[in-house]
């Protein structure tokens, strides 16, 4: 054996506890001096528009074993979405009723401003509506223009039920350029017809809408093609016939064909809202990937590693001290 190996310094350098403490000291120094590393991530910038009209109160979802309304499910889906977006992503929030979206706030960062974002979404309520109509096509067209003004993608959540119904000539023309704004239309609601809750002036539920409570046909503009075959038809005085319109507009389901037609007209994608956790994948597939400059701070990891080495060194020493009496008793 060499003379160097017998020296106290050499024996100390071979000590595992000393090696662990030396490594911990090095990591602690690095935690102080190492700067954050620059990196680029991919995020999104989104204008989220939520339909708060009466049919969104239909309870055709289940949550925690209890019926949940379309509006509550849409709010839960948005609140679940925000933590899953990369930091640096931005989100604006608007609500829709009557024929246009109303902006609550412009795009803000989803991590730094998580609390106000989450609180604003949680506070969305059907009582914020200023009119009873629900002109989905007109509102979507304006929402597309609003998203374009923010250079953002659009997330439009609605059941697609037009009130009053669309006229016989179908969708209103879209004055924008299809595909100029990317985004996603999300259809909320079940596929089967459900009654629409009815509320009084105090906001208390009093039952459900009946057929006579809801406009069943849009009688503005030119009459439909079958008008002449209707009872009481008169080209001047009764161009839509002489009888009250019958229909199922007092019942509600997700109007998926209508929403898909709007998606094709505007160049947006379409997805159905299957539950609170169903927004992330279709939104990221439809949205524009945006590079986000960021930083990776290594200091917490280096500090944690240094602490782990210190604890390991002292725990190993304590375990060794406890094991010595047991070993001595076995050998005696």
C-alpha positions, 0 to 999 in steps of 0.5 A, spaced: 500 500 500 502 506 498 504 512 503 499 516 500 493 512 501 495 512 509 495 519 509 489 522 513 487 526 507 487 521 503 482 517 507 478 523 508 477 523 501 475 516 500 469 517 505 462 517 502 459 522 507 465 527 505 464 526 498 456 527 499 457 533 503 462 536 498 457 534 492 452 538 496 456 544 497 458 544 489 450 544 487 449 549 492 454 554 489 451 552 482 444 554 485 446 561 487 450 562 480 447 559 475 442 563 470 436 561 468 436 557 461 432 561 455 427 556 451 422 557 447 415 553 448 409 553 444 402 556 446 396 559 444 392 566 444 384 565 445 378 569 445 373 564 449 366 566 448 361 563 452 353 562 450 349 564 456 342 564 453 336 560 456 337 554 453 344 553 456 340 552 462 338 545 460 341 540 465 343 534 460 350 533 463 352 529 469 357 531 474 359 528 480 352 524 480 348 529 479 344 533 473 348 539 471 347 545 466 350 546 459 353 553 462 355 549 468 359 544 464 362 549 459 364 553 465 367 547 468 371 545 462 374 552 461 376 552 468 379 545 467 383 548 460 386 553 463 391 550 468 393 545 462 395 551 457 403 552 457 405 558 461 405 564 456 399 562 453 393 568 453 386 568 454 380 573 453 373 572 455 367 574 452 359 572 453 354 571 448 347 573 448 342 576 443 346 577 437 353 579 439 359 577 444 360 582 450 368 582 452 369 582 459 377 582 458 382 582 453 387 577 452 391 576 459 397 571 461 394 564 463 399 563 469 400 570 472 393 572 471 390 565 473 386 567 479 382 573 476 381 568 470 378 562 474 374 567 478 371 570 472 369 564 469 366 561 475 362 568 476 359 567 469 351 566 470 345 566 465 342 572 469 348 577 465 344 576 459 341 583 457 336 580 451 332 573 451 334 572 443 339 567 441 342 569 434 347 564 434 350 565 427 350 573 428 354 572 434 359 567 431 360 572 426 362 578 430 366 573 435 370 572 429 371 579 427 373 580 435 378 575 435 381 577 429 382 584 432 386 581 438 390 576 433 387 571 437 384 564 435 376 563 437 373 558 442 365 559 441 361 555 446 354 554 445 348 549 444 347 552 437 339 553 438 337 560 434 332 564 437 328 566 433 329 560 429 333 562 422 328 564 416 327 559 411 333 562 406 338 559 412 344 562 414 346 569 414 352 571 409 359 571 412 362 578 411 369 575 413 374 571 410 373 563 411 379 561 415 382 568 416 381 566 424 382 559 426 379 556 432 373 552 434 366 551 435 364 547 441 357 544 441 354 544 448 348 539 450 345 532 449 343 529 442 336 528 445 331 533 446 330 536 453 325 541 456 328 548 457 327 551 464 323 557 465 325 562 471 321 568 473 323 575 474 326 574 481 331 568 477 327 562 481 325 556 476 318 556 475 317 550 470 319 549 463 317 553 457 311 550 453 310 550 445 306 557 446 311 560 450 317 560 444 317 562 437 316 556 433 318 559 426 321 565 423 316 569 419 320 575 417 322 575 410 320 571 404 315 565 406 318 558 405 317 554 399 311 550 402 307 556 404 302 556 398 300 549 401 298 551 408 291 552 411 289 559 410 295 562 406 294 568 402 299 571 399 298 578 401 295 577 408 297 571 410 304 569 406 306 564 412 299 561 413 293 562 417 295 557 423 300 558 429 306 555 427 307 548 431 314 545 432 319 543 438 323 550 439 321 549 446 325 543 447 332 543 446 338 539 444 345 541 441 344 543 434 350 540 431 348 540 423 347 547 424 354 548 428 357 544 423 355 549 417 357 555 421 364 552 422 364 550 414 362 557 413 367 561 417 373 556 416 373 554 424 373 547 427 367 543 430 367 539 437 362 536 441 363 538 449 363 531 452 364 533 459 369 538 463 375 535 461 374 535 453 376 541 451 384 541 451 385 536 445 380 539 440 382 546 442 390 545 441 389 541 434 385 547 432 389 553 434 395 557 432 401 554 435 405 560 437 412 560 440 413 563 447 419 565 449 421 563 456 426 561 461 428 554 465 430 556 472 435 550 474 436 553 481 430 549 485 432 543 482 440 544 484 438 546 491 433 540 492 439 535 490 444 539 494 439 538 500 438 531 498 445 529 499 446 533 505 440 529 508 443 522 505 449 523 508 447 525 515 442 519 515 447 514 513 451 516 518 445 515 523 443 509 521 451 506 521 451 509 528 445 505 530 447 499 527 454 498 531 451 496 537 447 491 534 453 488 530 457 488 536 452 484 540 452 479 535 459 478 534 460 478 542 
